Each structure stands twice: as structure tokens, then as C-alpha cells.
Amino acid sequence: MSMKKDNEPAPSWYCELEETPFDKPQWSMERQRELREVLHRQHRRRVGRRHWLWQASVGACLMVFMMTGILWVAITQPSNHSAPSTASDVQPPPGPNVTWEVSPGGEPEVGTRGASWRILRTLKELRGKEVRITATHEDTGFTFEELPSTKIDETTAIDLYSVISSVSSDATTTSSFRPQFPTLGVPQQDGGTMLVSEMIVPLPGTWSYTLYLDGVHQGSKVLEIEGAEWTPSPTFQSGAYTLEGVEGQLGLLNGGFRAGQVQKHMWHFWGTEQEVTGNVDVYAVQAGSSRLEHILEGDPIQPGPLNGADATFPCHMMIPEPGQWTLLVTVNDRLVGAVPVEVEPAEE
Amino acid sequence: MEDLKSLKMAAEDIPLAVEELMEAHGQDVWNYAFLLTKQRESADDITQEVFLTALRKLHLFEGRSSPKTWLLTITRHKAINWLKSSFLRRVRLFSTVQQRELQRSAEQEVLAQMGIRRIWLSVMQLPAKLREVLILHAHYGLSYGDIANVLELSIGTVKSRLYRARSRMELMLKEEGDVNEKG
């Protein structure tokens, strides 16, 4: 052994451990031969693919070159029967092209805030477009769908121009959406198209909300949420069990968390059939830190009433370190709720 | 072979280099996978995966550790993944926990059939955390620094785990000795 340990007197049995554990080698010659074959096969495939990729890219470059040439000839050739193409015909690159603002409800604290989103375009202009809003926690990078992709129409959005013109100067119409703290975005002005979302803010810190229209980024707004002490989850009764979480939304039948150990738990969900169908992800965030662990990845759930909930999901979860954590649960990347849990130190 | 500069080479030489690594450290990798997972089949599969990973990643290897330490690190990651998924498979298949004693004796039986040396039977009874640190130190002869790298722990933790592993071993060996004397 060339790299021997740092100075330390070794007990007698230690030397025995230097020898191989088995009387004879256990990794069979057959498996070794097999591996050799696999190695060479894989290598040939990789090299072959690289070669093919290279050929394909050279081919693609040639094609582009030829096409450009043809196009250039077509543009520069004088033509009698069609208007000459000019640069002004080219569409501008996709980018932010609407102005929007968000008015979160309540105090800027952790919890379910509710928010109204106002895009300064008429519903007529926006009808049929897909709107999507994402929320990102800057410290941990945790991201979820604040508003999953939704088609804008009369059932999903409110046309503020028509509301305001129909009640003339009565400004109280929109008072139920009046923000308790300042509106982020453009200066107040009447009109626009309004959407609402639940706006669950599960963690203190800086949140950035990004709006997309038909997949095109329309800019972000930042929201500061005041830090709050980690507090244990409220409990509630459902069926025969006491659950932790948010009543009528998300419940955890807590099997007890011990650091580094996989334990069995059961999640309970409430919601429409659509809301409780999809993939569940669970993230754990350590209180007072930016540590984010993805502890359950995309397991499918289906509606199925049990213990008073609309859907349940038994699973195994592991949190690596003891202390105070908050579990964030998403279904199809939509945040369902947050459940603070206490993790006991590992058993020795 | 221990000098990794010899591994910086043209693409066509990579399989040969991996084969060389395989010859030099294949048994070590297999043993480590086995000592962690306690299963022959998983050790076979993990060993294969380790060298296929080596084939893909050899060009990224920077020679900051020895090739052996590098391979053992890959082995450990694969073994942990295997253990995690097999744990879930087991738990899902049998909702009730298997009887521990029964499991242990079957395990000992298999180990004995494989011709495992006596001292290693005791090592295999250590909890995984203590076992791996003892194996890396006593069997693979890694330094504290290298062990800390492989296990992604601080040197202090490595030392304290090693100390605990040794004490447990001493205790087990003493108990065994007592039993043998009586017998």
C-alpha cells in the first residue's frame, strides 16, 4: 500500500484488514470479460455518434449557406411582380411587449395572500393567449407555477375597461382587490385585464414573479416577504387522524422525521379532480438557511377519497439534517401548501 | 498507472486506459461495492456501471486524487443509489418489516459460502457509516484527507467515526473471544 495512513498506532486485527476479504477473487472472470466487451462497444458507439454529429453539422452548415445564397439572390434581383422585401418586414424578436402589475393582498408575510394581476391591454386584445406566472424564491431557487398556463377569456379574466365604463366613476368596484401594500409595477391607471391567483407565499425573503404570454417572457416583479420565526404546523382532525398542514388543502400524516432516515408518511390533498391529479413533488427547506432539498420527485397521484381527503399519497421521505424544516408540496408544479416539520437527530 | 498524467490521452486510447484501470482496481471496486451493499449481484452491476462511468468521464478526471480514490468515490455513489432504490423496493414490497435476526443469519451464511475471512464477518456487522470509514482506512489504505473527500465529510468526522468503528470492532472481537474461550 503506497498511501499509508496518517500516523496512528494500529491494533493487531487492523493488519488483517489489509488483506483481501475473500479467499479467492469474487469478481468473476466472466463478468470481467463481459465488461470489457461492453466498454469497447460503448466506446465505438460514442465515437461513431460524434462522427455522425460532425457530419450532420457540416451538412447543416452547407445547407444554411446555400439557402442564404438563394435568398440573397432573390432579394437583390429586381422583380416586377412583387414588392421588394425589406428589413421592416422582419418581425421584432419576441420580448416583453405588455405592461403589467401585481397587487398582492394582505400583509407582506408568509401565508396565503391572494393577488390580482393586471395586464394593461383589453381583454379583446388578449383573448386566446396563454398566460402563465411563475414564482421563484431567490435564496433557495425554489420555483413553482403561481398561475399555470391559462387561456385568457371571459371565464378566466376580467375586462376592467368594461367594468369601469359600466359603473362610470364608482371606483369602489375594484375595492375588493385593493392592495393593502403598494402595487408593484406601473403607476395606477384605470382599465386593463385582470386575473387573480391564490398567491401562497411559503417562505420569507425575496420572491420574483415572472409573467409569460404565449411563452414569451414579459418581465418580473419582486416582492419582499418579511421574515417570520419558524413555527410548528397547525394540526387538524380528518377522518380518524390528526394531520399537520393547511385544513381543506394539504395534510400530512406525519410518521416522524429523523435525520438521514427514510420514513413512511402520508399526504392528504383536497381539491377538484383536476387539482389532485398529476405529479407530486416535495421540497424541504431548512429554516433560516437557503438549503433546498428535493425529497420526493414527481410521483403520480390520482383522486381517491380516504381519511376525509379527496386524494391521498403514501410515500417515503428523508430529510438529511435535524432541526426545523418547511416542506413545500407541489402538484404539477403548482404549490399546494407548506408544512413546517421538526426533524429529530439521527439515532446512533 | 497511479500517475494519472498517463491517462491524458487521445480518444481512441480511452477504452485501453479504462481497461488498465479495470485490471488494476477492478477487484477493489467490486469488493467495495459488495462490502457496502452486501450483495453479489449488485456488486457485479455496480462494478460495471463504475467502469462505464469512468469511460465517459475519464477526460474530466483531473488527477487531484489517485485513480483508485476516484473510482472508489464513483463506486460509493452508485452503491448509495442502489441502496436507496433497493430500500424503497423492499419497503414497498413488504409493508411489514422483515425479522432482523432471520435476515442476519441468512446474510452470514452467504458470506461464509463466499469464503469471507473471519475478521470481515465482524466488519460486516458494523453500521454502514462506521463500516465504510473503517474499510477505506484499513483495507484501501486511504489517508484521512482522501476518505474525507470520498465520503464528503470533514476530517474531524472521519476521525471520530473511525474511532467509533475501532471501538465497536474491539468490543465485538472481545465478545467473540469470550464465546470461543467458553466453547
Interface residues (C-beta under 8 A of the other chain):
Chain A: M1 S2 M3 K4 K5 D6 A10 P11 W13 Y14 E16 L17 E18 E19 T20 P21 F22 D23 K24 P25 Q26 W27 S28 R31 Q32 E34 L35 R36 V38 L39 H40 Q42 H43 R46 V47 V262 K264 H316
Chain B: E2 A11 E12 I14 P15 V18 E19 M22 G26 Q27 W30 N31 F34 L35 R40 A43 D44 T47 Q48 F51 L52 L55 R56 S66 K84 F87 L88 V91 M114 G115 I116 R117 I119 W120 V123 L134 I135 H137 A138 H139 G141 L142 S143 Y144 D146 R166 M169 E170 L173
